[in-house]
Amino acid sequence: MKILVAVKRVIDYNAKVRVKADNSDVDLSNTKMAINPFCEIAVEEAIRLKEAGSAQEVVAVSVGPKACQEQIRAALALGADRGIQVETGDNLESLNVAKLLAQVVRDEQPDLIIMGKQAIDSDNNQTGQMLSALLNMPQGTFASEINLQEGEVQVIREIDGGLQTLGLTLPAIITTDLRLNEPRYASLPNIMKAKRKPLAVVTPETLGVELKQHSKLLKVTPPAERSAGILVSSVDELIEKLKNQAKVI
C-alpha cells in the first residue's frame, strides 16, 4: 500500500502574526515557518500505518515555492520515504491546490490520501473535499480514528451528536482532526537521513494543470486590540458600567 500525505508551509503556530504596513498581506519576513499542525498529524498517522505493516511507502507532497522543501524534508525526517514539490507561487486558492494534488494522485496512484482538515493560515477547510470531488473518491473528514481493513478503511469522525463511523472503499481521502494522534519529534539521525531521501520537483505545466484565480486579496487587517479590564468597587458600580458603558443590560 502507498500512502500520499499533503503538507503545507504555514507560519509557526507559536509565532506572532504581523500585517504589512500597507495592509496588502501578512508579513512573512523573519517569521518562523513550519508544517501546518493538521498536516503534521496526517504525516504521523501515515507513518504509524507504515510501522504497523499496513503500508509500504509514504510520499509527502507540498504545493508552493522552493521554500516549502523545508517542510517536505521535515516530513521525511519524521519517517516519510520520499517527497514531491509542486513548485508554484504563494497564496493559491484551495481549488488550484486540489487540482494540482489531483494530478499528483493520478500519477502516483496511492491507495490512501491523508491530509489535514484545514490550514491554520487560510482556515478554509476546502482542499480535501474538493480533491475528493475531482477524483470521484470516497472521503472521510475530521477523522479522530483510522482503521485499515482489507480493501477498506474505517474512519471514526466527531459530529455534533457524538461519533460517526464510516467505511470507505480504497482508494480514499481522509482529512485529520486534532484528536487523531500526537505527532512525534524528529530525531537528529533521522533529520540527517532526510537530506538524502529523494525529493522530486514538478511544475503545474509538467502536470498539465492550468491555474486560474477566482478571487483577489483586497486587504489584510489585524484584529482590533482588546482594551484592558477595570476593577469595580461594588455591585452597584458593576451594574452601572454594564448598563451605561458596555450597554449589555
Secondary structure, DSSP 4 states (H G I P E B T S, - for coil): -EEEEE--EEE-TTSPPEE-TTSSSEE-TT--EEE-HHHHHHHHHHHHHHHTTS-SEEEEEEEESGGGHHHHHHHHHHT-SEEEEEE--SS--HHHHHHHHHHHHHHH--SEEEEES--TTT----HHHHHHHHHT--EEEEEEEEEEETTEEEEEEEETTEEEEEEEESSEEEEE-GGG--PPPPPHHHHHHHTTS-EEEE-HHHHT-------------PPPPPPPP---SSHHHHHHHHHHTS---
